[in-house]
Amino acid sequence: MFGWEFPPHIAGGLGTACEGIVKGLAYNGVETLFVMPSASGDEDQSSTTIINASDVALDYMTESLSEYTDYIRFIRIGTNMVPYFDPEAFSVAVDRERLMSQKEYRVNYGQKFKFSGKYGANLMEEVARYAMVGSTIAHQRKDDFDVIHAHDWLTYLAGIAAKKVTGKPLVVHVHATSFDRSSNDNIDTRVYDIERKGMEAADKVIAVSDLTRSIVINRYGIPPEKVVTVHNAVDFSGREDTYQERGVKDKVVTFLGRITFQKGPEYFIEAAAKVLKRTSGVRFVMAGSGDMLNRSIRQVARLGISDRFHFTGFLRGADVQKMFALSDVYIMPSVSEPFGISPLEAMRSGVPSIISRQSGASEVLKYAFKVNFWDVDAMADDIYALLHYPALASFAMKEGYDEVNRMKWNNATAKMKAVYESVIK
């Protein structure tokens, strides 16, 4: 299994889902070797064996280096630049420089790559190198596994490389697509190409919701019979209910997630402004970080609600549970959400939740309030109702708590095991 992150060091929901999956698979009698770019050593290995790609020296060369390095831009600035090349000569020179750069890249074979495991500026380079190391790991451990499972586009090239060197079947797991992360007119074509390549190479594609399955089929041209929906769940083992002393008497409405286009933070802020025009004694919290943080702060200031609004920054682990313990309402107004685990975690903490109809979670959550992400009036109405009608909030808390406690990773991974069995020849 190729992943990119694993608790306790995570940047989002992918690592949390991977932990739940390996635990659920272990419950169902499936052993996993979990490969990640940069392990810290403090990961829980009670249900899986973690392989740190940063500790593995390359000793297996894939057939074509270019299939990975094509996603990296090699830029060389020479001191002997000739300013008057004609177009044909310039093209030849560029190709020559590219080959030289690839040759230098190849020299690193036999060495170890120290991956950051982050989502930084050199992400494409890390993805490509991860594929090369992935082929080495698969070649070395080819007798230790029956199926390759790759999570999201970051690991698809590694999954493809492992399949090429071992001939083992490949399952790719789509937690999100380019169309979820960006507007339809602004997707990263390099990422889209990797996603499509991974889905085409896979023997089966697992989608986290029917919404995502539809995108895979219609946007990537993958045959419907190849794509299986397995809804996410939540791992609640070892968690205790958290009580948190409040410093204020006000009610608290919480947004927790990446502050990006996909998550719809601007709609949450607009709804907050509408609620505050109708009632007092309410505070709104935006917990997370992302490229729209500064824009969101400016929007709050422009609407004149700064004294009722709090930005916490990115939260993880126990701090997430403390935030839920402080919350009276949780809201996930995502523009496009393949699934969305956070409302399940909120409901498990006894927090009534509002989610967008444009989320995979809305397919399985009966007792969450559902609105269209753009309908800030309906969003504000639901927030107001949950804050001012105790019987309604109590009903949502009880039924929501019971509902999510039935959504176990043990059940979801039983379906994944069936997918594995279907591709083993």
MOKA-V262969 format. One record per run of one state. SS is the DSSP state (H for helix, E for strand, L for the rest). FROM is the first residue (numbers start at 1). LEN is the number of residues. Records with the same first field share a line. If there is no record, write none. Layout:
# MOKA-V262969
SS = FROM-LEN, FROM-LEN
This chain:
# MOKA-V262969
L = 1-1, 3-3, 7-2, 10-3, 28-5, 37-12, 56-1, 58-8, 70-17, 107-5, 113-10, 141-6, 152-1, 167-2, 175-3, 182-7, 202-2, 208-2, 221-3, 230-21, 257-4, 264-1, 279-3, 288-5, 304-2, 314-4, 327-2, 333-4, 338-4, 349-3, 357-2, 364-5, 372-4, 389-1, 405-4, 424-2
E = 2-1, 6-1, 9-1, 33-4, 49-4, 57-1, 112-1, 147-5, 169-6, 204-4, 227-3, 251-6, 282-6, 309-5, 329-4, 337-1, 352-5, 359-1, 369-3
H = 13-15, 53-3, 66-4, 87-20, 123-18, 153-14, 178-4, 189-13, 210-11, 224-3, 261-3, 265-14, 293-11, 306-3, 318-9, 342-7, 360-4, 376-13, 390-15, 409-15
